[in-house]
Structures are given as structure tokens and as C-alpha cells.
Amino acid sequence: MGEDIAVNRKALHRYQILDRYEAGIELKGTEVKAIRDGLANITSAFAQVDGRQIFAWDIDIQPYARAGYVQHEPKSARRLLLHRQEIDRLAAQSQTKGSTLVVLRLYWKGGRVKVEIGLAKGKEHADQRADLKEKVVKREMAREKASFNRRHA
């Protein structure tokens, strides 16, 4: 795995991730330079199959400040690069009720920007609360274990 550019933490809270896919993304030069400056945000990003292609929507890449006269749109649809079999599989799986394609993270891999998308199913409010309770319990257990080790070391 590469260095993370942006991570969609809300997606991990709101959705149960069933499957993950790595995809390339079609970007312009000013978009890549803006990403290098840390101007990318994917908190509300999702993917959608359109015909025989897949697009990522709401990836917010702010304009590059030192660009010339050509500038990119901050929230335009960006094409994702996947194999045909993967696109067909995602198209079939995303048609089932309650499932969606969510952008989970943007990261560098070998000098190129990659996108991790996940086939997700929405969590119920009770499931979200259960996850939060489990997280709190783990944190308290780690805290107690650390204090026990400090006292008895």
C-alpha cells in the first residue's frame, strides 16, 4: 500500500464494507499538483457505474494556485480505471437494494494516484451505536492493561 492522501472515515462509520477494489483515476496535471499540495477531500465521494464505465463523484480537488490559464473543475466526475470484468461485477453488485459504491481512500502507489472503492451496505443506527460501544470498550481495556503493566513492572 502507498502513502494515504485522503481517507473517508465517515464511510467506515456509516457503511459496512463488503468488498474493496483498487482503481486508477483519470486526472489532469493541475489536479495531480493540487493533490500533491494536499487539496483533496473525499468525505462525500461515491462511485457510480455509467454504461460500461465507472465514475467517481464528489471528489473535491481544489484548484491549483500556481496553474496557468487552464484550470480544472473542483468537483467534476472523474473516470476510474478498472478491468472490464471488475466493472461488470461492480455494476451487478451495486444494483442490489441497499448497496452502493463508496470512495474509501486516495493514495499514492508508484508515483500514481490510486482510489480504493468499496462495495458497501448502509448500517442501521443500532449497528453504528454498537460499533461505537465496541470501540469504547477496546479503548478502556487497553487503558486498564497499560495501567496494570505500569503498576506491576
Order of alpha helices (4+ residues) and beta strands (2+ residues): beta-alpha-beta-alpha-beta-beta-beta-beta-beta-alpha-beta-beta-alpha
